[in-house]
């Protein structure tokens, strides 16, 4: 079996289809089928690919993904996002560029609750960007702040990316990954706020009016039930009280109860929430299924071992190798979402990481970000 030819066929077809605008999951399946057909009869290929796709989404831990998606959509439509924005504005409103800092902190809080960078960007950016435009903020600056701060949801738990990585990397502790994501996630948010501060100072962006103590207490109490969700879900998962999947179910139930209390979700909105959640979950899970098939194809053709050998021949210094992997992930991340990137590159990089004695939790944080 020619490994080089397998690499060219697998990734060549995939990237050609990707640049032609074919959906990522379809490109993964087609390239996997084409590569396997080089080595096995077509009737076996169809059966194997279908079997690997099916087994790729059978993991109980992956059930947390659609549940967290549903929780995020309930928060977005149930009045929870608005309360978080008000709370964030209360904390950072007296800093120059107040709305930009509110955007960053709002994304950090919403991402930590929903586990989704996309949901955070839509909820926080959709609310704050028009407000920033009214205040005279540069639209490009407002958009850049929102895009830069939304990915904190990929690091500040709960996050589906860590769940996907754990399922591929042989059951790396999800609670350990969650704990490891806090520091880089918070640091990234703070760095974004520092940059926004100097930009706001340069362009004389205003600060918010001082909030009376009575209103500050009301806003804090209003946001407290939403913030309590972080303590319940993350505390329960890290403390071993329940699994990540069970925590996701609790998050859905908690958000649903809050929305009922706030009376912000009617039947029509509920149907929209369920439909949007089903669509998003279907896309993510089909990506996982397709990427699982590609992972098997790579393992069958010996691609991970070949790439591992090639990289190790460049250097045996783990810092140099980690830098090389980051460069690859940086390039790939410009056109691939985190889920397929994680599913495709974890099997490739994992043998290298293991042979160098790197911590799999640390590598998981690097890979998912």
N, C-alpha and C positions, 0 to 999 in steps of 0.2 A: 504494500500500500504506500503510495507516494504522499507523504505528509504535506509537502509543499503544494502539490496540486490540490489537495483537500482544502488547505488554507485559502488558496486563490479562489476556488469554486465557492466555498462557504461564505467568505467575507466579500468576495467580488460581486456575487449575485446579490447579496444582502445590501451592500452600499449602492449598487446601481439602482435597485428597486427603491431604496430609501430616497435617493436624489430625484427619482422619477415621481415621487409623491405617493408611492404605495404605502398603506399603513404599516407601521413597524412590525406588528405581529404577523401580518401576512408575509412580509419580506423574510422574517425569521423562519417561518414554516416552509416557504418555497426554497430558500437556500439550504435548509436542513434536508429537505426531500432530495434536492439535486445532488448534494454531497453523498448522501447515503446510497443513492442509486448507482454511484460509481463503484460501490463495493458489494451491494446485495441485490437480489432480484426484486422487482417492483412490488410483487404481492407481499413479500416480507417487509419491505420498506414502509408501506402504508400501515400495516398492522403495528409495527414497532413505533413509528412516529405517533400514532394515535394513542398507543399504550403509554408512552412516555409523557405525552401531553396530559393524559388523564391522571397519571400518578403524580404529576407535578403540582396538582392543585388539591390533592387528597389530604394534605397535612391539616390537622386540627388548628394549628397555630395561625394558618392563613385565613381562617374564618374571622380573625380580628380585623382584617383589612376592610371588608364591606361594612362591618359594624362601626369602625372608626369613621369611614366615609359618611355613613348615615348620621352619626353623631355630629360631624362637622356641618352637614347640610341642615340639620335641625337647629344648630347654633346660629347658622347664617341667617335662617329665616324666622327664628323664634325669639328675636329680641335680645339674645345673649351677646352678640357681637357689638351692638350699640352700647350696651352697658359696660363692656370691656373698654370700648373707645373712650367713653366718658371718664372711666377710672384712670386710663392711661393719660388722658389730657389733664386730669387733676394732678398727677404726679409730675409730669414734665412740662406743664403749660407755661411755667414762668421762665423757661429757657428760650433764648432767641431761636426762631424757627420752630416754634412750639408744635405746630401741626405735623411737621416732619418727624419730630421726636415721638409724637403721639402715634404716628404711623409705625415707627420701628417697634415701640413698646407694645402697641396693639397687635402687631404681627407676632411678636414673641409670645404674648399671652394666648392669642387665638390659636397659633400653631401648637403651643403646648397642650391646649385643650382638645383640638380637633385632630392633631397628628398629620395635617396636610398643608403643604406650602401653597398649593393651588387654591384651596378653600380660604386660607388666610389672606392671600393676595386679593382674591375676589371680594371677600367680606370687608376687609379693612380699606383696601384701595378704592373699592366702589363707593364707600361712604366718605372717605377723607379727601380723595383727589378733587371732587367738585368744590369742597370747602376750601382747599388750598388754592384753587384757581380763583375763587372769590377774594381771597386774601392777597392776591397778587403774586403768588408763587409761580415760578417758572414751571410749566407743565412737564417739561423734560426732567427737571429736578425731582418733582413729585413722583413721577413714574419710576425714575431710577431708585429713589429711596424705597419705594414699595417693592420693587423687584429685588433689590439687594437685601431687604430685611425679611421677606417672605420665606426664603430657604432656612431661616432659623427653625422653622417647623419640621425640617428634616433632621434636626439634631436634638432639639428640646423635646423630650418624650411627652406623650406617646407618639411614635412615628412608625408608619408601615414599612419604611425602608429597613429599619433594624429587624423587623419581623421577617422580612424576605431574606435578608442576609443570614439570619439565624437558621432559617430552614435549609439554606444551601450549605452553610459552613459546618454542618454536622452538629447542630444543636447548641451553638454558643449561647450562653445565658442571656435571655432577653432582658432580664432585670439589670444585669451588669452593663449591657449595652445602653439601656435607658439612663443609668446613673452616669455613664461615661459621656453621654451626649450633652449634659447640662453645661459643663464648663466651656467647651468650644462654642456651643450655641449662644450662651450669654455673652461671651467675649466678642463674637461676631456682631451681635446686636449693639454692644457698646461701641465698637469701632465704627460702625455705621453712624451711630449718633454723634460721635466726635467729628467725623467728616462733615455730617450735616450741620453741626454747630458752626464750624468755621465758614462753610458756604453761606449759611444764614447770616452770620455776622458780617461777612463781606457785602451781602446784598441787602442788609438792613431789614431783614424779615422781622415781623413783630412778635411780641410775646402775648400770651393770653391774659385776660383780665384776672385779677386776684379773685379767687372763689371764697365767698364767706364761709366761715366755719360750719354753719348750719347746713349749707349746701354740700360742703365737702364730706360731712358725716353721712348725709343722705346718699350721695353718689357711691361712697365706699360700701355702705350697707346694701345698696342696690346691686353692686358687683360681687359682693361677698359670696352669695350662693354659687355663682359661676366659678369663682376662684377656688371654692371648696372642692370642686370637681378634680382639680389637680392633686390635691391632698388625698382624696379618696382613691382615685384610680392609680396614680403612681405609688402612693404609700402602700396600697394593697398589693400591687405587683411586686415591688421591691421587697416588701415585708413578707412575701410568700403566702399571703392570705388567699390570693387567687391568681390564676394565670393571666397572660396578656389577653387571651380571647375572652375570658370571663370579665376582665376589666373593661374590655371594649363593650360588652353587653351591658355592664353597669353604667358605662358612660352614656349609651343610647337611652337607657331607662331614665337616668338622672336628667339628661337634656330634655327628654320628652315631658317629664314632670314639671321642670322649670317653665317650659313653653306653655303648658296648660295653666300654670299659676299666673304667668304673665298675660295669658289670653291673647297670644300673638299668632297662633296657628289655627286657621279654619280648615274645613275639609278639603277645599280646593288647593290650599297651600300644602296640606299634608300629602295629597296625591302627587303634587309637583316634587316634593322632597323625596318621596319614595321612588318616583320615576328617575329623577336625576341621580339618586344614589345607586339604583340598579344599573343605569347606563355607565356610570363611572366605575363601579365595581366590576361590571362585565368586561370593560376595556382592560382594567388592571389584571384581572384573573386570566383573561385570554393571553395577555402578554406573558404572564408567569408560566402558563401552560406551554406556549410556543417556545419560550426561552429554556424551559426544562428539556424540551426535545433537542434544542440546539446544544445544550450542555452535554446531553448524552452523545450526540454526534461528535462533538469535540473530543470527549473521552474515548469513544470508540476508535476514532482515527488517530489518537495519540497527540493531538494538537497541544493540550496544556503542557505535557512533558517536553515537547519539542521547544515551545516558547520558553519554558522554565530553563531548559539547558542553554538556550541562546542568550537569555538575560544574564544567567549566572556566569556565562563566559565573558561578559563585558566587565563585570566586577563582582566581588564577593562581599563588598562593603554594604551592609544593610541600609545605610543612609543613602548611598548612591542609588541602590536598587529602589528604595522607597521613593526617591526623587523621580526616577524613571517612570515608575508606576503612576505617580501623580501627574506627570506630563501627559502620559497616555490618557488618563482619566479626564484631564482638563480638555484635551482635544475632543475626545469622545463625547464629553458632556455638552459640547456646543450643539449637537444634533440628536443626542439620545437622552431620553428621560431616565431618571434614577433607577426605576424598576428594571427595565431591560438591561441597562448598563451593569447593574448589580448582578443580575442573573447570568449575564454573558461572561463578565470578567472575574467573578469570584472563583469559578472553577479553574480559570487560567492562572490567577495570581496566588491562589491558596497553597499550592505545592511549594512555591517560592517562599512565601511567608512562613510556612511551617518549617522548611529546611533551615531558614535563618534564625529560627527561634523567636520570631516576633509574637507579641501578644495579639491573639485573634480579636479581642475586644477593641484594642487600639486600632487595629487594621480595619475593623468594621466601621469605626467612626470616620476614618480617612476615606474609605471606599464610598460610603453613603453620602459624603459631602463633596 
